[in-house]
Amino acid sequence: MADNTHEHAVISFKQNLIVWLWLIFLTAIEVFLGYIHLAVNLMLVMLMGLSIIKAALIMAYFMHLKFERLSLILTIVPAMVICISLLIIFFFPDSFRALNLRAFQ
Amino acid sequence: MAEAIKNEQILSAWGGGVRPYAVGDKKLGMWLFILSDSLTFAALLVGYSYVRLSSEVWPTPFSFSPSIVFSTVMTACLLSSSFTMVMAVSASVRGNRSGVVKWLLATMVLGAAFIVLHLIEWMHLINDEGLRPFQIPQAWITEFGAGASPLFGATFFTITGLHMFHVFTGVIYLGVIAALTAAKRTSHEDVEISGLYWHFVDLVWMFVFPMIYLLSIKA
């Protein structure tokens, strides 16, 4: 039954602490970006970039995905990325359209 | 030894009786749940972005201090709870049951702190500011103009509310795991799976926090 007991790649306390400190540091950068008031578009791109890095850190180390078999990673990550990309691709052009329609009223 | 096990698993992967992902059924189930739940949150956040982008004016009501400072403290609580959760899992690897219970309790306390802080913020917005799901306070209309979208509350309460519900469920889930661990009725895998759920809740907040709060800072 316990066929996965042989591959508990244990992440050390120090490694976890470093990942946590990075997460705190990246959050601090995000809050700082909010403090200095950038243009909304620039802000959005930078925040999403930082958040994706944070999400990747959490998934790779805290959720242990980096140490799982490649087949599991390939089942989960591309599905997530493709579905979310499709949501964005299909929705956003339409919201811009709504924005432009109003200008001609 | 490990190589032999691997070859055997690959050879008979289609014959049944083996686990092609080399994880237990429960863990695979949790990963699939996380996959579907991440799409729920993604849909909500995309919906919020859509409404915001196609509105004439979107209210940006959060002042840096105290609102953003407050929600940054909430973020720190959740990030730290992820760290204590990791400590619970590594105590579990070593077979240290009392350590698991101790770290799980620490995680629950941080999770509960997050909920309490969040509710204080909600109460402030509802009672002091007068924000409603489909209506923004008169003061905001004066501040941001007549075109300010009344849907601010709908997006805010739905997204942060669903996330808060996940944290609430997670605290109960961790409580059950802690009690069962104390009673020696959990395997290492059970603790690890509860960790997956908890880290996922943290991960979602890493997108909710910048999109809902940091992009709505008062100019």
Chai-1 contact restraints between the chains, C-beta under 6 A:
chainA,res_idxA,chainB,res_idxB,connection_type,confidence,min_distance_angstrom,max_distance_angstrom,comment,restraint_id
A,N4,B,A22,contact,1.0,0.0,6.0,A-B,restraint_1
A,N4,B,V23,contact,1.0,0.0,6.0,A-B,restraint_2
A,H8,B,V93,contact,1.0,0.0,6.0,A-B,restraint_3
A,V10,B,V93,contact,1.0,0.0,6.0,A-B,restraint_4
A,N16,B,V86,contact,1.0,0.0,6.0,A-B,restraint_5
A,W20,B,F83,contact,1.0,0.0,6.0,A-B,restraint_6
A,L23,B,L79,contact,1.0,0.0,6.0,A-B,restraint_7
A,T27,B,T75,contact,1.0,0.0,6.0,A-B,restraint_8
A,E30,B,P210,contact,1.0,0.0,6.0,A-B,restraint_9
A,V31,B,T72,contact,1.0,0.0,6.0,A-B,restraint_10
A,G34,B,L214,contact,1.0,0.0,6.0,A-B,restraint_11
A,G34,B,I217,contact,1.0,0.0,6.0,A-B,restraint_12
A,Y35,B,F64,contact,1.0,0.0,6.0,A-B,restraint_13
A,L47,B,P210,contact,1.0,0.0,6.0,A-B,restraint_14
A,S51,B,M206,contact,1.0,0.0,6.0,A-B,restraint_15
A,S51,B,F207,contact,1.0,0.0,6.0,A-B,restraint_16
A,S51,B,P210,contact,1.0,0.0,6.0,A-B,restraint_17
A,K54,B,M206,contact,1.0,0.0,6.0,A-B,restraint_18
A,A55,B,L203,contact,1.0,0.0,6.0,A-B,restraint_19
A,A55,B,M206,contact,1.0,0.0,6.0,A-B,restraint_20
A,I58,B,H199,contact,1.0,0.0,6.0,A-B,restraint_21
A,I58,B,L203,contact,1.0,0.0,6.0,A-B,restraint_22
A,F62,B,S82,contact,1.0,0.0,6.0,A-B,restraint_23
A,F62,B,V86,contact,1.0,0.0,6.0,A-B,restraint_24
A,F62,B,H199,contact,1.0,0.0,6.0,A-B,restraint_25
A,M63,B,L196,contact,1.0,0.0,6.0,A-B,restraint_26
A,M63,B,H199,contact,1.0,0.0,6.0,A-B,restraint_27
A,R69,B,Y21,contact,1.0,0.0,6.0,A-B,restraint_28
A,R69,B,A22,contact,1.0,0.0,6.0,A-B,restraint_29
A,S71,B,Y21,contact,1.0,0.0,6.0,A-B,restraint_30
A,L72,B,Y21,contact,1.0,0.0,6.0,A-B,restraint_31
A,I76,B,W31,contact,1.0,0.0,6.0,A-B,restraint_32
A,I76,B,L35,contact,1.0,0.0,6.0,A-B,restraint_33
A,M80,B,L35,contact,1.0,0.0,6.0,A-B,restraint_34
A,M80,B,S38,contact,1.0,0.0,6.0,A-B,restraint_35
A,C83,B,L39,contact,1.0,0.0,6.0,A-B,restraint_36
A,I84,B,A42,contact,1.0,0.0,6.0,A-B,restraint_37
A,L87,B,A42,contact,1.0,0.0,6.0,A-B,restraint_38
A,L87,B,V46,contact,1.0,0.0,6.0,A-B,restraint_39
A,F91,B,V46,contact,1.0,0.0,6.0,A-B,restraint_40
A,F91,B,Y50,contact,1.0,0.0,6.0,A-B,restraint_41
A,S95,B,Y50,contact,1.0,0.0,6.0,A-B,restraint_42
A,S95,B,L53,contact,1.0,0.0,6.0,A-B,restraint_43
A,S95,B,S54,contact,1.0,0.0,6.0,A-B,restraint_44
A,A98,B,S54,contact,1.0,0.0,6.0,A-B,restraint_45
A,L99,B,S54,contact,1.0,0.0,6.0,A-B,restraint_46
